Amino acid sequence: MKPPYKIILEPVVSEKGTDLTQKENKVLFKVDRYSNKSEIRWAVEELYPAVKVCEVNTISVKGKPKRVRTQLGRTSHWKKALIKLREGDKIEFAS
């Protein structure tokens, strides 16, 4: 099994993600494309020992087409995990 910091890559800081954190006690993370829900649950609980994960939903995000001058390309595909935490648990991110 991979170490937890190779599964959970970074938090997704967006307007929608902040709204989910405040209203529904959910957190968004960018995760390894090839990790599954049980690995993601384990990695979050290892990196943040004070929290308990109730539910994990994953979304595969396709890369967008981009153009730099005359060359065409794409941004890379990635996976997003929506993690629901136990009532009262919270993950704080430094701004």
C-alpha positions in Angstrom: 0.0 0.0 0.0 1.2 3.5 -0.8 2.0 6.0 2.0 -0.9 8.4 2.8 0.8 11.5 1.5 1.0 9.8 -1.9 -2.7 9.1 -1.9 -4.0 12.5 -0.6 -2.2 15.1 -2.8 -3.7 18.4 -1.8 -6.9 20.0 -0.6 -9.2 21.5 -3.3 -9.7 25.1 -2.2 -12.7 26.5 -4.1 -15.9 28.4 -3.4 -18.0 25.3 -3.7 -15.6 23.3 -1.5 -15.7 26.0 1.2 -19.5 26.1 1.1 -19.6 22.3 1.6 -17.2 22.5 4.5 -19.3 25.1 6.3 -22.8 23.6 5.6 -22.4 19.8 5.3 -19.1 19.0 7.1 -17.5 17.7 3.9 -13.9 18.3 2.6 -12.6 18.1 -1.0 -9.1 16.6 -1.7 -7.2 16.0 -4.9 -6.2 12.4 -4.7 -4.1 9.9 -6.7 -6.0 8.8 -9.9 -5.5 5.1 -9.2 -6.5 5.0 -5.5 -9.9 3.6 -4.4 -12.3 4.7 -1.7 -11.0 2.5 1.0 -7.4 3.7 0.4 -8.6 7.3 0.5 -10.5 6.7 3.8 -7.4 5.1 5.4 -5.1 7.9 4.2 -7.3 10.7 5.6 -7.6 9.0 8.9 -3.8 8.5 9.0 -2.9 12.1 8.1 -5.6 13.6 10.4 -5.8 11.3 13.4 -8.4 13.5 15.2 -11.1 12.9 12.5 -13.3 9.9 11.6 -14.5 9.5 7.9 -18.1 8.6 7.5 -18.4 8.6 3.7 -16.1 8.9 0.6 -17.3 9.9 -2.9 -14.9 10.2 -5.8 -15.1 12.1 -9.1 -12.8 11.6 -12.1 -12.1 15.0 -13.6 -11.1 15.1 -17.3 -8.3 17.5 -18.4 -9.3 20.6 -20.3 -8.0 21.4 -23.8 -5.5 24.2 -23.7 -3.6 26.1 -26.4 -0.2 27.8 -26.0 0.4 30.0 -29.1 0.1 27.5 -31.9 0.5 24.2 -30.0 -2.6 22.3 -28.8 -2.6 20.2 -25.6 -4.5 19.2 -22.5 -4.2 19.7 -18.8 -3.8 16.4 -17.0 -6.7 14.3 -15.8 -7.2 14.0 -12.0 -9.4 12.6 -9.3 -11.3 14.5 -6.6 -12.5 13.0 -3.4 -15.5 14.3 -1.4 -15.0 13.2 2.2 -17.8 13.5 4.8 -16.6 13.7 8.3 -18.2 12.6 11.6 -20.4 15.2 13.3 -18.2 17.6 15.2 -14.9 16.7 13.5 -13.1 19.4 11.4 -10.0 19.7 9.3 -8.4 23.2 9.3 -6.2 24.3 6.4 -3.7 27.1 6.7 -4.5 30.0 4.3 
